[in-house]
Every structure is written in structure tokens, then in C-alpha cells.
Amino acid sequence: MASTLAAPAAPAGRLFPGGLVKPSALPGFGPALGYTLAYLGLIVLIPLGALALRASGLGLSGIWAIARDGQVAAALKITFGISLAAALVNVVFGLIVAWVLTRYDFPGRRLLDAAVDLPFALPTAVAGIALSSLYAGNGWVGSLLAPFGIKVAYTPLGIAVALVFIGLPFVVRTIQPVLADLDSEVEEASASLGADRLTTVGRVVLPPLIPAALTGFALAFARAVGEYGSVIFIAGNIPYVSEIAPLVIVQKLEENNYAAATAIAVIMLLISFAMLLLINLVQAWSRRRSGHV
């Protein structure tokens, strides 16, 4: 008696050309997407929506009036300007640190590698107190800079120091794995073909690192914009001079002016979103360009 065997069902997964199915560890696109949207909604979208809803009570004219306030405008300029400068500094020196940790082996390398993550683990208030103690006029570093007329603590320069401190790990940890995957034989081939060191760095090493550097820049910039704990101790918090926007928000909350506080927060959110969107567009363009080279 002949028996008919049913064809085995294809495993759940992603269908590729040729009928091949790649098994997936996730339960399926539908449940995974549902969990993703639910999680993002609870953690990100609902709080931001509530923030925008609270600020909408002022209307566009009210939000614009708050943005044009002298103290608020100065704080926003200081916050975003110094955050941008600190992120640029971190890209340069973060690349150097990542290069040293990846390409060289020396005593204490693992200890130095672990020290890069200290800003992640250190409470921001502790970091602010430590930095203000070091860079004050009578501190170890501040006393060395004082004879040259350089004052760091309680100035905008102090804000930059704090933001560089908390943003450096983002750049290093983003560039480091890309450098580790970059084959050193490519550099040797470039040198064997007659390229000097500057040409090898500019034409061979840097192009694959540009997307990772832009990612690290975006992370460091976003972290710096919202930084509060480490900045207030070293900034001096002088209005129109060294006062950051998060501190102005706290002041508005202490005055029970919740509408103004949420309006400033929405303004910061919109500016940050626009700048990060621009960075992501540049990053996508650099990846497409490097893929065609």
C-alpha cells in the first residue's frame, strides 16, 4: 500500500531568492514589530508626546516668546555651541585614543582601555566635583594654567572640559571595533605601492572610519546637550555667560513655571532632532559613497 508523504513545512524565517529560507530566532515579524512599537511607545514616544502636549498650551507664539527670552536664548546658544565643539574635539582625540588602544601593545594598555569607560560608570555629580577641584584656580591643573591667564573652572571653557570628559567614551567605543576589523595589510599594500603615510591615512584608513566617527560624534553631541550633573559644578552658572539650558529648565520647575520648562525642553528637542537628522543623512551618504569607492 503506497503512502503519500506530505512535504515538510518550511521553517519560519526570511525568504531569499531561489526559495531558500533562513531560519529566524524571533517569533515572527508581526510579534517582534508589536513588541518594538509597544516598548518604544512606553519608553520614548508617550513621554515625549506628553511633553509636547504640555508645551502646546502656550501656542507657537508663546513658545517663540520663551525662545527669544534673553536668558533662554543665551543658555541655548551656550549649550548647543559648546556641545558641538566638545563633540568635534572628541572625534579627533577619540580617534587617536582608539588607534593607540587598537594598533599598539604596551604595558598598561588594558588598564588604559578600562579607564576609557570611567565616565560611563562615574556619577556625573562626582565627575563635576572632581573636575572643578582640578581646574579651579588653586587646583592641580588650574594652578598650572593660572600664570598664563587661562581660567577653566566657572567659565564656558569649564563646560567644554566637562562635556569632552563625558563624551569621549562614545567616540572611542564606536571607532574601536571598526579599527580592529580594518586589515593592516591594506596599509602595507598602500605603502608598498609608494604612498606616503599621509596619503595612506587619508585615502586608506580614514574613509572606512567616517561612518563610525559620525556615529560617535552624534552620540557624544546628544549626550552633551542633555548633560547636567557634571556641568553645574564647573560652569559657575552665570546667566548669559556659563548657564546651560538644562539648568534654566530646573530653575523654571523650581518656580512652578511648568509651561516654560516644557517649552524650553521642546525647543531643545526640536533643535537636537534636526541636528541628529542632518548627521544621520551625512552618515548615510558617507556609507553609500564608501560602498561605491
Buried (B, 14 or more C-beta within 10 A) or exposed (E): EEEEEEEEEEEEBEEEEEEEEEEEEEEEEEEEEEEEEEEEEEEEEEEBEEBBEBBBEBEEEBBEBBBEBEEBBBBBEBBBEBBBBBBBBBBEBBBEBBBBBBEEEEEEEEEEBEEBEEBEEBEBEEBBBBBBBBBBEEBEBBEEBBEEEEBBBBBBBBBBBBBBBBBBBBBBBBBBEBBEEBEEEEBEEBBEEEBEEEEBBEEBBEEBBBBBBBBBBBBBBBBBBBBBBBBBBBBBBEEEEBBBBBBBBBBBEEEEBEBBBBBBBBBBBEBBEEBBEEBEEBBEEBBEEEEEE
